[in-house]
Each structure stands twice: as structure tokens, then as C-alpha cells.
Amino acid sequence: MGTFSELEVEYLTNQLLGRIATVGVDGAPHVTPVGVFFDPDTETIVIGSGADMTASKKFRDASRHPEVAVVVDDLASLDPWTPRGLEVRGLAETPITGGERLGKRLGAPFDFHPAYIRVQPRRIVAWGLDTDSFAAAARDVA
């Protein structure tokens, strides 16, 4: 098994929306919805935007304090209530070029800004994928 299990890869490639948690310069947490993409070549999570990523708080925060968390989740069913998802904790890289090509390679439904965020996983917490929805399975991967 690579960094992500087969079920996790399948889930990540079918989800496009998540949230990234960063830490601001003042130490306060910040969570924002983002476009989330799985990069199979690097086994990382890529956060892309059609807007100027460098102007965003999330990009500035990740540049200054690279420890971040990304959550991708949804409901497999409403009845019965069946949440599922992944939390990926890791280190963010904040390249300022190459986003356009990367977004195309990952099949993004919008044109990426040149800058993007790449999250190198260190810890993965999964629920509802290969476990019960209310029994999270966590593991360190780095």
C-alpha cells in the first residue's frame, strides 16, 4: 500500500470539495472551503483555485506555518446517517508557479492559478470508507 489505501484514493479522486485548516500569524486557526485534488504521481493533496491564490489567507498562512490539515467528507446516505471522509494532516508546500499545468493534469474543472498548495501527508484519519462511519481509523504515514 502507498500513502493512501485503494479505497481512499478512489474516494479522493471522486471528491472535489474539502476544507483546509491553517494557523494564522496570530496563532488563531483558520478553516476555509477549497478545491481538493489527489495527485497520484506524488501521493499528495493539491489545493487549487481559479483566483489569485497568493492573495488568500490560506496561502499566506500555509507559507508561514506549513503544518495544515485538510478534510474531505460527505454523506454516503442520509437514512441511515452515514458520514464518511478523510482528514489529512501534513506539511504544506506553496509553489507560486506551475499550477496551470498541474490543474490540467489532475483534471480540475476550472483553470488553476499559477500558485497552489500541496500537502504532503503525515497522518491520515479515515471514517466510513473501510470502517464504520463512527469508527475512525488513524495512521501515521511519514
C-alpha positions as CSV (number, residue, x, y, z in Angstrom):
1,M,0.0,0.0,0.0
2,G,1.2,3.5,-0.8
3,T,0.4,6.5,1.3
4,F,-3.3,6.1,0.7
5,S,-5.3,2.9,0.5
6,E,-7.1,2.0,-2.7
7,L,-10.5,3.0,-1.2
8,E,-9.0,6.3,0.0
9,V,-7.6,7.1,-3.5
10,E,-10.9,6.2,-5.1
11,Y,-12.7,8.5,-2.6
12,L,-10.3,11.4,-3.1
13,T,-10.5,11.2,-6.9
14,N,-14.3,11.5,-6.7
15,Q,-14.5,14.4,-4.3
16,L,-13.7,18.0,-5.4
17,L,-14.5,20.0,-2.3
18,G,-12.9,20.0,1.1
19,R,-11.6,22.3,3.8
20,I,-8.1,23.3,4.8
21,A,-7.2,24.4,8.3
22,T,-4.2,26.7,8.7
23,V,-2.7,28.7,11.5
24,G,-2.6,32.5,11.2
25,V,0.3,34.7,12.1
26,D,-1.5,35.5,15.4
27,G,-1.8,31.8,16.2
28,A,-5.5,31.6,15.5
29,P,-6.9,28.8,13.4
30,H,-8.5,29.4,10.0
31,V,-10.7,27.0,8.1
32,T,-11.9,27.6,4.6
33,P,-13.5,25.5,1.8
34,V,-11.2,24.7,-1.1
35,G,-11.0,22.7,-4.3
36,V,-9.2,19.5,-3.4
37,F,-7.4,17.2,-5.8
38,F,-5.4,13.9,-5.3
39,D,-2.1,13.8,-7.2
40,P,-1.3,10.1,-7.8
41,D,2.2,10.9,-9.0
42,T,3.2,12.4,-5.7
43,E,0.5,10.9,-3.4
44,T,-0.3,14.3,-2.1
45,I,-3.3,16.5,-1.8
46,V,-3.4,19.6,-4.0
47,I,-5.4,22.7,-3.2
48,G,-6.1,24.8,-6.3
49,S,-8.0,27.9,-7.1
50,G,-9.2,29.9,-10.1
51,A,-8.5,33.1,-8.2
52,D,-5.1,34.6,-7.2
53,M,-4.0,32.0,-4.6
54,T,-1.2,34.2,-3.3
55,A,-3.7,36.8,-2.2
56,S,-5.5,34.4,0.0
57,K,-5.1,34.0,3.8
58,K,-4.8,30.2,3.5
59,F,-1.9,30.5,1.1
60,R,-0.1,33.1,3.3
61,D,-0.8,31.0,6.4
62,A,0.5,27.8,4.8
63,S,3.6,29.7,3.6
64,R,4.4,30.9,7.1
65,H,3.3,27.9,9.1
66,P,3.3,24.8,6.9
67,E,1.5,22.4,9.3
68,V,-2.0,22.1,8.0
69,A,-5.0,19.7,7.9
70,V,-7.3,19.0,5.0
71,V,-10.7,17.4,5.5
72,V,-12.7,15.8,2.6
73,D,-16.0,14.4,3.7
74,D,-19.6,13.8,2.6
75,L,-22.7,11.7,3.4
76,A,-22.9,8.3,1.8
77,S,-26.5,8.2,2.9
78,L,-29.0,10.3,4.9
79,D,-31.0,7.3,6.0
80,P,-29.3,5.7,7.7
81,W,-27.0,8.6,8.6
82,T,-23.6,7.6,7.0
83,P,-20.9,10.1,7.1
84,R,-17.5,9.3,5.5
85,G,-14.3,11.1,4.9
86,L,-10.6,11.7,5.3
87,E,-8.6,14.1,7.4
88,V,-5.1,14.5,6.1
89,R,-2.6,16.3,8.4
90,G,0.7,17.2,6.9
91,L,3.2,19.8,5.7
92,A,2.2,22.3,3.0
93,E,4.3,23.5,0.2
94,T,3.3,26.7,-1.5
95,P,4.7,26.9,-5.1
96,I,4.0,30.1,-7.0
97,T,4.3,28.6,-10.5
98,G,3.1,25.5,-12.3
99,G,-0.4,25.5,-11.1
100,E,-1.9,25.8,-14.6
101,R,-0.2,22.6,-15.8
102,L,-0.9,20.8,-12.6
103,G,-4.6,21.6,-12.6
104,K,-4.9,20.4,-16.2
105,R,-3.0,17.1,-15.4
106,L,-5.3,16.5,-12.4
107,G,-8.4,17.1,-14.4
108,A,-9.6,20.2,-12.5
109,P,-12.9,21.6,-13.8
110,F,-11.5,25.1,-13.6
111,D,-8.2,26.7,-14.6
112,F,-5.8,26.8,-11.7
113,H,-4.0,30.0,-10.8
114,P,-0.2,29.5,-11.1
115,A,0.2,29.3,-7.3
116,Y,-1.2,26.3,-5.4
117,I,-0.9,24.4,-2.1
118,R,0.5,20.9,-2.0
119,V,0.0,18.9,1.2
120,Q,2.5,16.1,2.0
121,P,0.6,13.7,4.3
122,R,2.0,12.8,7.7
123,R,-1.2,11.4,9.3
124,I,-4.4,10.1,7.8
125,V,-7.6,9.7,9.6
126,A,-10.4,7.9,7.7
127,W,-14.0,7.1,8.6
128,G,-16.8,5.4,6.7
129,L,-14.6,4.2,3.8
130,D,-13.4,0.8,5.0
131,T,-14.6,1.2,8.6
132,D,-17.9,2.1,10.3
133,S,-18.9,5.7,9.9
134,F,-18.4,6.3,13.6
135,A,-15.1,4.3,14.0
136,A,-12.2,6.4,12.7
137,A,-9.0,4.6,11.7
138,A,-5.8,6.7,12.1
139,R,-2.3,6.1,11.0
140,D,1.0,7.9,10.6
141,V,2.4,7.8,7.1
142,A,5.6,9.9,7.5
